[in-house]
């Protein structure tokens, strides 16, 4: 049993390395989609949560031709609010702003113990925010 867990962690670490070095070519997001499927098949996707958010940060105005929605739905099945908050602080992105709005629309007033309304105000003035994202922060 210990061997299987170790093997799974090696697989997850390899997937994390691939996620961290991922670059799409000519709009082809299928390699990323395959990585996400492999990650979830390990049963340990939470280990790669920071790498998943960094994909959003690397492509802040993209939706990955639908692949990012798969990532979003997967992340939402995990304990993710602290990583979401940290991602928005590092570099606001379309998908992570969408996630913040989804939390707010569920009648939650806070994220990672912080006021969503105050956090959105901070994000509107963030030095790394793409102007295209400002409309999503209302």
C-alpha positions as CSV (number, residue, x, y, z in Angstrom):
1,X,0.0,0.0,0.0
2,X,2.8,2.4,0.8
3,X,4.4,1.8,-2.6
4,X,1.1,2.7,-4.4
5,X,0.9,6.0,-2.4
6,X,4.5,6.8,-3.2
7,X,3.9,6.0,-6.9
8,X,0.9,8.2,-7.0
9,X,2.9,11.1,-5.4
10,X,5.6,10.6,-8.0
11,X,2.9,10.8,-10.7
12,X,1.4,14.0,-9.2
13,X,4.9,15.6,-9.0
14,X,5.5,14.8,-12.6
15,X,2.1,16.3,-13.6
16,X,2.9,19.4,-11.5
17,X,6.2,19.8,-13.4
18,X,4.3,19.5,-16.7
19,X,1.6,22.0,-15.5
20,X,4.2,24.5,-14.4
21,X,6.0,24.3,-17.8
22,X,2.9,24.2,-19.9
23,X,2.7,26.5,-23.0
24,X,-0.1,26.2,-25.5
25,X,0.7,26.3,-29.2
26,X,-1.6,27.8,-31.8
27,X,-4.6,27.6,-29.5
28,X,-4.2,23.9,-28.9
29,X,-5.3,23.3,-25.3
30,X,-5.7,19.5,-25.6
31,X,-2.3,18.7,-24.0
32,X,-3.5,20.7,-20.9
33,X,-6.8,18.9,-20.9
34,X,-5.0,15.6,-20.9
35,X,-2.8,16.7,-18.0
36,X,-5.9,17.7,-16.0
37,X,-7.5,14.3,-16.6
38,X,-4.2,12.6,-15.5
39,X,-4.1,14.8,-12.4
40,X,-7.7,13.9,-11.3
41,X,-7.1,10.2,-12.0
42,X,-4.3,10.2,-9.4
43,X,-6.9,11.0,-6.7
44,X,-4.6,13.7,-5.4
45,X,-5.5,16.9,-7.3
46,X,-5.3,19.1,-4.2
47,X,-1.5,18.7,-4.2
48,X,-1.4,20.6,-7.5
49,X,-3.9,23.4,-6.6
50,X,-1.3,26.1,-6.7
51,X,-0.1,25.0,-10.2
52,X,-3.7,25.0,-11.4
53,X,-4.1,28.6,-10.3
54,X,-0.8,29.6,-11.9
55,X,-2.2,28.3,-15.2
56,X,-4.9,30.9,-14.9
57,X,-2.3,33.6,-14.0
58,X,-0.2,32.7,-16.9
59,X,-3.1,33.2,-19.3
60,X,-5.1,35.9,-17.4
61,X,-7.7,36.7,-20.1
62,X,-8.2,33.2,-21.6
63,X,-10.7,30.5,-20.9
64,X,-8.5,27.8,-22.5
65,X,-11.2,26.9,-25.1
66,X,-13.2,25.4,-22.3
67,X,-10.4,23.6,-20.6
68,X,-10.1,26.3,-17.9
69,X,-13.8,25.6,-17.0
70,X,-12.9,22.0,-16.4
71,X,-10.1,23.2,-14.1
72,X,-12.4,25.7,-12.3
73,X,-15.0,23.0,-11.6
74,X,-12.4,20.7,-10.3
75,X,-10.9,23.3,-8.1
76,X,-14.3,24.1,-6.7
77,X,-14.5,20.5,-5.4
78,X,-11.4,21.2,-3.2
79,X,-10.6,23.4,-0.2
80,X,-9.4,26.3,-2.4
81,X,-10.4,29.7,-0.9
82,X,-6.9,30.5,0.5
83,X,-5.2,29.6,-2.9
84,X,-7.8,31.6,-4.8
85,X,-7.1,34.7,-2.6
86,X,-3.4,34.2,-3.0
87,X,-3.8,33.9,-6.8
88,X,-5.7,37.1,-7.0
89,X,-3.0,38.9,-5.0
90,X,-0.3,37.6,-7.3
91,X,-2.0,38.3,-10.6
92,X,-5.7,38.7,-11.1
93,X,-7.1,36.5,-13.9
94,X,-10.5,36.1,-15.6
95,X,-11.2,32.6,-14.3
96,X,-10.2,33.4,-10.7
97,X,-12.3,36.6,-10.8
98,X,-15.2,34.4,-12.0
99,X,-14.6,32.0,-9.1
100,X,-14.7,35.0,-6.7
101,X,-18.0,36.1,-8.2
102,X,-19.4,32.6,-7.9
103,X,-18.5,32.6,-4.2
104,X,-20.1,36.0,-3.8
105,X,-23.2,34.9,-5.7
106,X,-23.7,32.0,-3.2
107,X,-24.4,34.7,-0.6
108,X,-21.0,34.5,1.0
109,X,-19.6,37.8,2.1
110,X,-16.0,36.6,2.8
111,X,-13.2,34.8,1.2
112,X,-10.3,33.4,3.2
113,X,-11.7,35.5,6.1
114,X,-11.6,38.7,4.1
115,X,-14.5,40.9,2.9
116,X,-15.3,40.1,-0.7
117,X,-16.5,43.7,-1.3
118,X,-13.3,45.2,0.1
119,X,-11.2,42.7,-1.7
120,X,-12.8,43.6,-5.0
121,X,-12.0,47.3,-4.4
122,X,-8.4,46.3,-3.8
123,X,-8.3,44.3,-7.0
124,X,-9.7,47.2,-9.0
125,X,-6.5,49.1,-8.1
126,X,-4.2,46.1,-8.5
127,X,-1.0,47.0,-10.5
128,X,-1.2,43.7,-12.4
129,X,-4.9,43.7,-13.3
130,X,-5.7,43.6,-17.0
131,X,-8.2,46.3,-17.8
132,X,-10.5,43.7,-19.5
133,X,-11.1,42.2,-16.1
134,X,-12.4,45.4,-14.4
135,X,-16.0,44.9,-15.7
136,X,-16.1,41.5,-13.8
137,X,-15.4,43.2,-10.5
138,X,-18.7,45.0,-10.1
